[in-house]
Amino acid sequence: MIKDIVEKQRVFYLSGATRSYGFRMEALTKLKQTMLRNETLLIEALKADLNKSESESFLCEIGMVLDELKYHQKHLKTWMKERRIRPSMAQLPGKCFISPEPYGVTLIMAPWNYPVNLCFVPLIGAISAGNTAVLKPSAYAGATSSAIAKVIGEAFPPEYITVVEGGRQENAALLEEQFDYIFFTGSPEVGRIVMAAAAKHLTPVTLELGGKSPVIVDETANIRLAAKRIAFGKVINAGQTCIEPDYLLIHEQVKDSFVKEFAKALDDFFPDGNMDQMCTVITQKHYERLKGLMAEDKILLGGRYDDARRFIEPTLVEGITLDSPLMQEEIFGPLLPILTFKELEECINVIRSLPRPLAFYLFSENPKTQRLFLEKISFGGGCINDTILHFPNPRLPFGGIGNSGMGSYHGKYTFDTFTHYRSVFKQSTRMDIALRYMPYTKEKLKLIRKVLG
């Protein structure tokens, strides 16, 4: 079945149907219209899978997809144009240009934590760039996977864009096929499997992974805002976000005031302590893992949970070291371990002892400190005096480095990811310069040196 899907998409792609500007724009419009018709279905699915509220579903999922669509529709004609490049002296009197072309048949493997956003945003780039696409939503978010399949089935024929549902068996079967590009979002562990499978066919990949993303709060920071914005980063999607603040490094002088302000922020977010709007943990396995991590260390704030609905409240944990279980893996939940520091060099040493993170957050009013960390720390992207908000801008590339991923997307970067840029030289036939042809004499060498030296 999967082999047939890929073969049919390849035939459709090779027909040239996806290449025109008109076809691509029509496909983007169809995707938008079909999403809007099925908005309630998508919101209900997100509620079923993750207890996402309608507001959070639109803010973090549907709204971001619509924004990406609008950006592509506005700029697509410009992005598709061939671009003239100045020829070198050796190429005169010819002309040079860069010609964008689609990769072909693409595979987009999406995760469960933002199942609409992280499926449709890469798809928009695949469409804009003129590719066909096979989408593989996560089986963990089963309701949303079915909703995505319905949306795509209404909008497109399967030989152009289709959805393959299922779990590990379907993932493995897809990775056996030869695609022209693979876009994967998920964990570093599965990313290695995807990359190994892609290597068999020399298929290029984008890997959007994760890791332990640090947040630093120094003694100059606005503690009230820092606590509020860090709490937001932990509360949204119950911390099940690849760019969530994973652990906190805070100056020892401001730790106590931070904890008080963090508690106040939670009181503001959840009046009367009602956390019904907060997301739940996706599966029992992840829920038990988080409970186990929480039990290992000292709870400073929070710590309550509800087994009946796999809910864990935002929790601050202290008394940990780099050897603690909380520091051995990406948390991916509403737990925030706290380590204190006296000197900034301590933070640098901690962060450098771990694989390069997908995100980095710094709260400081000191410009020298801000510059210090930009120069000393390698990371995918991040914020100064905020969390998460580097992600939604289609004008900024989003992606990891090292263990946290490779490649980037959003806006034109999504178009670029799914586009091969061909370098083309068009020579004149009106004249033919003999300098490059044998025999090479001393006189020719002198002229070559003048041209190239």
C-alpha positions in Angstrom: 0.0 0.0 0.0 2.7 2.5 1.0 4.8 1.6 -1.9 1.8 2.2 -4.2 1.3 5.6 -2.6 4.9 6.7 -3.2 4.9 5.4 -6.8 1.6 7.2 -7.7 3.0 10.4 -6.2 6.1 10.1 -8.2 4.2 9.7 -11.4 2.1 12.7 -10.5 5.1 14.8 -9.7 6.9 13.8 -12.9 3.9 14.9 -14.9 4.8 18.5 -14.0 1.4 19.2 -12.5 2.8 20.7 -9.3 5.2 23.2 -10.9 3.1 26.1 -11.9 2.5 29.2 -9.7 -1.2 28.8 -10.2 -1.3 25.2 -9.1 0.6 25.9 -5.9 -1.5 28.9 -5.0 -4.7 27.0 -5.6 -3.4 24.2 -3.3 -2.5 26.7 -0.5 -6.0 28.2 -0.8 -7.6 24.7 -0.7 -5.7 23.9 2.4 -6.8 27.1 4.1 -10.4 26.7 3.1 -10.6 23.0 4.2 -8.9 23.8 7.5 -11.4 26.6 8.3 -14.3 24.3 7.4 -13.0 21.7 9.8 -11.7 24.1 12.5 -14.2 22.7 15.0 -13.2 19.1 14.2 -9.5 20.0 14.8 -10.2 21.8 18.0 -12.2 18.9 19.3 -9.5 16.5 18.4 -6.8 18.5 20.2 -9.1 18.6 23.2 -9.5 14.8 23.1 -5.8 14.1 22.8 -4.3 16.8 25.0 -7.1 18.7 26.7 -6.1 21.8 24.7 -8.6 24.6 25.1 -10.1 26.3 22.1 -7.9 29.4 22.8 -4.7 27.4 23.1 -5.5 25.4 20.0 -6.0 28.5 17.9 -3.0 30.3 19.5 -0.5 27.6 19.2 -1.8 25.4 16.4 -4.5 26.6 13.9 -3.6 30.3 14.1 0.0 29.7 13.4 -0.8 27.6 10.4 -3.1 30.3 9.0 -0.4 32.9 9.5 2.2 30.7 7.7 -0.3 30.2 4.8 -0.9 33.9 4.5 2.8 34.6 4.4 3.5 32.0 1.7 0.6 33.3 -0.4 1.9 36.8 -0.2 5.5 36.0 -1.2 5.3 32.8 -3.3 5.6 34.5 -6.7 8.8 36.3 -5.7 10.3 33.1 -4.2 9.6 31.1 -7.4 11.5 33.5 -9.7 14.8 32.7 -11.1 17.5 35.0 -9.8 20.2 36.5 -12.0 23.8 36.3 -10.7 26.7 38.3 -11.9 29.1 36.0 -14.0 32.7 35.7 -13.2 35.3 37.1 -15.6 36.0 33.6 -16.9 32.3 33.2 -17.8 31.9 36.3 -19.9 30.0 36.9 -22.2 27.6 34.3 -20.7 25.0 34.8 -18.0 24.4 33.0 -14.6 21.2 32.4 -12.8 19.8 30.4 -9.9 16.7 28.3 -10.7 14.6 26.9 -7.9 13.1 23.4 -8.4 11.1 21.1 -6.1 12.8 18.1 -4.6 9.9 15.8 -5.7 8.1 13.3 -3.4 8.5 14.3 0.2 7.8 12.6 3.6 6.7 14.7 6.5 6.7 12.9 9.9 5.0 15.0 12.6 5.0 14.6 16.4 2.1 14.4 18.9 2.7 17.5 21.0 1.6 20.1 18.4 0.1 17.7 15.9 -1.7 20.3 13.7 1.0 23.0 13.7 4.0 20.6 13.2 2.2 18.7 10.4 0.7 21.6 8.4 3.5 24.2 8.6 6.1 21.9 6.9 3.4 20.9 4.4 2.8 24.5 3.4 6.5 24.7 2.4 6.3 21.4 0.5 3.3 22.8 -1.4 4.8 26.2 -2.0 8.0 24.6 -3.4 6.0 22.4 -5.8 6.4 18.9 -4.2 4.0 16.1 -3.5 3.8 15.0 0.2 3.1 12.0 2.3 2.1 13.0 5.8 2.6 10.8 8.8 0.9 12.2 12.0 1.8 10.6 15.4 -0.4 7.7 16.6 -0.1 9.1 20.1 -2.5 11.9 19.1 -5.0 9.6 17.5 -8.0 11.9 17.3 -5.9 14.7 15.7 -4.3 12.2 13.3 -7.8 11.2 12.1 -8.9 14.8 11.8 -5.8 15.7 9.8 -6.5 12.7 7.5 -10.0 14.0 7.0 -8.8 17.6 6.2 -6.2 16.4 3.7 -8.6 13.8 2.1 -11.1 16.6 1.5 -8.6 19.0 0.1 -6.3 16.9 -2.2 -6.1 13.7 -4.2 -3.8 11.1 -2.7 -1.5 11.1 -5.7 -0.7 14.7 -4.7 -0.9 14.8 -0.9 -2.1 12.0 1.4 -1.9 10.9 5.1 -0.7 7.6 6.3 -2.0 6.8 9.8 -0.6 4.3 12.2 2.3 3.6 14.6 5.8 2.1 14.5 5.0 -0.4 11.8 3.8 2.3 9.4 6.8 4.5 10.3 9.2 1.7 9.5 7.4 0.9 6.2 7.6 4.6 5.1 11.3 4.8 5.9 11.9 1.8 3.7 10.7 3.8 0.7 12.8 6.2 -1.4 11.7 9.8 -0.9 13.3 12.8 -2.4 13.2 14.7 1.0 12.3 13.8 4.6 11.1 16.3 7.2 11.0 14.8 10.7 10.0 16.4 14.0 10.5 14.4 17.1 13.1 13.1 19.6 16.9 12.8 18.9 16.6 9.0 19.4 14.0 8.6 16.6 15.8 11.3 14.5 18.9 9.0 14.4 16.7 6.2 13.0 15.2 8.5 10.4 18.6 9.8 9.4 20.0 6.2 9.1 17.1 5.2 6.9 17.5 8.3 4.7 21.2 7.5 4.3 20.4 4.3 2.5 18.9 6.3 -0.3 21.1 9.4 0.2 17.9 11.3 0.9 18.3 14.8 2.3 16.6 15.4 5.7 15.5 18.2 8.0 15.5 17.0 11.6 13.6 19.1 14.1 14.6 17.5 17.5 14.7 18.8 21.0 16.9 18.6 24.1 17.4 20.3 27.4 16.8 24.0 26.7 18.2 26.2 29.6 16.8 29.4 31.0 19.1 31.8 33.0 17.9 34.5 35.3 20.6 36.8 36.7 20.4 39.3 39.5 19.6 42.2 37.2 16.5 40.6 35.7 13.0 41.9 36.1 12.0 39.0 38.4 8.2 39.5 38.2 8.2 39.4 34.4 10.9 36.6 34.3 8.7 34.4 36.5 5.6 35.1 34.5 7.2 34.5 31.1 9.0 31.3 32.3 5.7 30.1 33.8 4.0 30.6 30.5 6.7 28.5 28.8 6.1 25.7 31.2 2.3 25.9 31.3 1.7 26.0 27.6 0.9 22.5 26.4 1.8 21.3 29.9 5.5 21.7 29.1 5.2 19.2 26.2 7.0 21.6 23.9 10.4 21.0 22.3 11.5 24.6 23.1 10.1 24.7 26.6 12.4 26.0 29.3 13.8 22.7 30.5 15.8 23.8 33.5 16.5 27.0 35.4 19.8 28.5 36.3 19.1 31.4 38.7 21.4 33.7 40.7 21.2 32.7 44.3 20.3 36.3 45.4 17.0 36.3 43.5 15.9 32.6 43.8 13.4 33.2 46.7 11.8 36.2 45.1 11.5 34.3 41.8 9.7 31.4 43.5 7.2 33.9 45.0 6.6 35.6 41.7 6.2 32.2 39.9 3.5 31.3 42.4 1.8 34.6 41.8 1.9 34.1 38.0 0.2 30.7 38.4 -2.5 32.3 40.6 -3.1 34.8 37.8 -3.1 32.1 35.1 -5.5 29.9 37.1 -8.0 31.9 39.2 -9.1 30.0 42.3 -6.6 27.3 41.4 -8.8 25.9 38.6 -6.3 24.3 36.1 -9.0 22.8 33.9 -7.7 24.7 30.9 -4.2 23.3 31.2 -3.2 20.4 28.9 -2.8 16.9 30.2 0.1 14.5 29.6 -0.3 12.7 26.3 0.0 9.0 27.4 0.2 6.9 30.5 3.8 6.1 29.8 4.9 9.7 29.7 2.7 10.5 32.7 4.4 7.7 34.8 7.8 8.9 33.7 7.1 12.4 34.8 5.8 11.3 38.2 8.9 9.2 38.6 11.1 12.2 37.9 9.1 14.4 40.3 9.5 11.8 43.1 13.2 11.8 42.9 13.8 15.3 44.2 12.6 18.1 46.5 9.4 19.8 45.4 9.6 23.5 46.1 6.2 24.5 44.6 3.3 22.4 43.1 3.7 18.7 42.8 0.1 17.7 42.8 -1.3 15.3 40.1 -4.5 13.6 39.1 -4.1 10.0 37.9 -7.7 9.9 36.5 -6.8 12.4 33.8 -3.0 12.2 33.6 -2.6 15.8 34.9 0.4 17.2 36.7 0.4 20.8 37.9 3.3 23.2 37.2 6.1 22.2 39.7 9.3 23.7 40.8 12.0 21.3 42.0 15.2 22.2 43.9 18.1 20.3 45.4 19.2 18.8 42.2 22.6 18.3 40.6 23.8 17.5 37.1 23.6 13.8 38.1 20.0 14.0 39.1 17.5 12.1 36.9 15.8 15.4 36.0 19.0 16.5 34.3 19.7 13.3 32.4 16.9 13.7 29.8 14.6 16.2 28.2 11.7 16.7 30.7 8.9 17.4 28.3 6.5 18.2 31.0 5.5 20.8 33.6 8.4 20.2 35.9 11.1 22.9 36.3 14.3 22.0 38.1 16.2 24.9 39.7 20.0 25.2 40.0 21.5 28.3 41.6 24.7 30.1 40.6 27.0 32.8 41.9 29.1 33.5 38.7 27.9 33.5 35.1 30.8 31.1 34.2 29.0 28.4 36.2 26.1 28.7 33.8 28.3 28.5 30.8 30.0 25.3 32.2 26.6 23.6 32.9 25.2 24.3 29.5 28.3 23.3 27.7 28.4 20.0 29.6 25.2 19.0 27.8 24.4 18.6 24.1 23.6 21.9 22.3 20.0 22.9 23.0 17.2 23.7 20.6 16.4 26.8 22.6 18.1 29.2 25.0 16.5 31.8 27.2 18.2 34.6 29.2 16.6 37.1 31.5 19.0 39.9 32.2 19.0 43.7 32.0 22.8 43.8 31.5 23.7 44.2 27.7 27.2 42.8 28.4 25.7 39.6 29.9 23.3 39.3 26.9 26.3 39.6 24.5 28.4 37.2 26.6 25.9 34.3 26.2 25.4 35.0 22.5 29.1 34.6 22.0 29.7 31.7 24.5 26.6 29.4 24.0 25.6 27.5 20.8 21.9 26.9 20.5 19.2 26.6 17.8 17.3 29.8 18.7 16.0 31.6 21.7 14.9 34.8 23.5 16.3 37.5 25.7 13.8 38.4 28.5 11.1 36.0 27.2 10.4 32.4 26.3 8.9 30.5 23.3 8.1 33.7 21.3 11.0 33.3 18.8 9.0 30.4 17.3 5.9 32.1 15.8 7.6 34.6 13.5 7.6 33.4 9.8 10.5 35.8 9.1 12.8 34.0 11.5 14.3 30.6 10.8 13.5 27.9 13.3 15.8 24.9 13.8 18.3 23.1 15.9 22.0 22.5 15.9 23.9 19.3 16.7 21.9 17.0 18.9 18.9 19.3 18.7 18.5 19.0 14.9 19.6 20.2 11.5 18.0 22.4 8.9 15.4 25.2 9.6 12.0 26.3 8.5 9.2 28.9 8.8 8.3 31.4 6.1 10.7 31.5 3.3 12.9 29.1 5.1 10.2 26.5 4.8 10.1 27.1 1.0 13.9 26.9 0.9 13.9 23.7 2.9 11.8 21.9 0.2 13.5 23.6 -2.7 16.7 22.6 -4.6 18.5 25.7 -6.0 20.1 24.9 -9.3 23.1 27.0 -10.5 22.8 27.5 -14.2 25.3 29.1 -16.6 24.0 30.1 -20.1 26.8 30.8 -22.5 26.7 33.0 -25.5 27.0 31.4 -29.0 27.8 34.7 -30.7 31.5 34.5 -29.8 33.9 31.9 -28.4 36.9 33.0 -26.4 39.8 30.6 -27.2 41.7 31.3 -23.9 40.4 28.2 -22.2 41.2 25.7 -25.0 44.4 23.8 -25.5 47.2 24.1 -26.4 48.2 26.2 -23.3 51.0 28.5 -24.3 53.0 30.9 -22.1 51.1 33.8 -23.6 47.8 32.2 -22.7 49.0 31.5 -19.2 49.8 35.2 -18.7 46.3 36.1 -19.8 44.7 33.5 -17.6 46.7 34.8 -14.6 45.4 38.3 -15.3 41.8 37.1 -15.6 41.8 34.8 -12.5 44.6 36.3 -10.4 
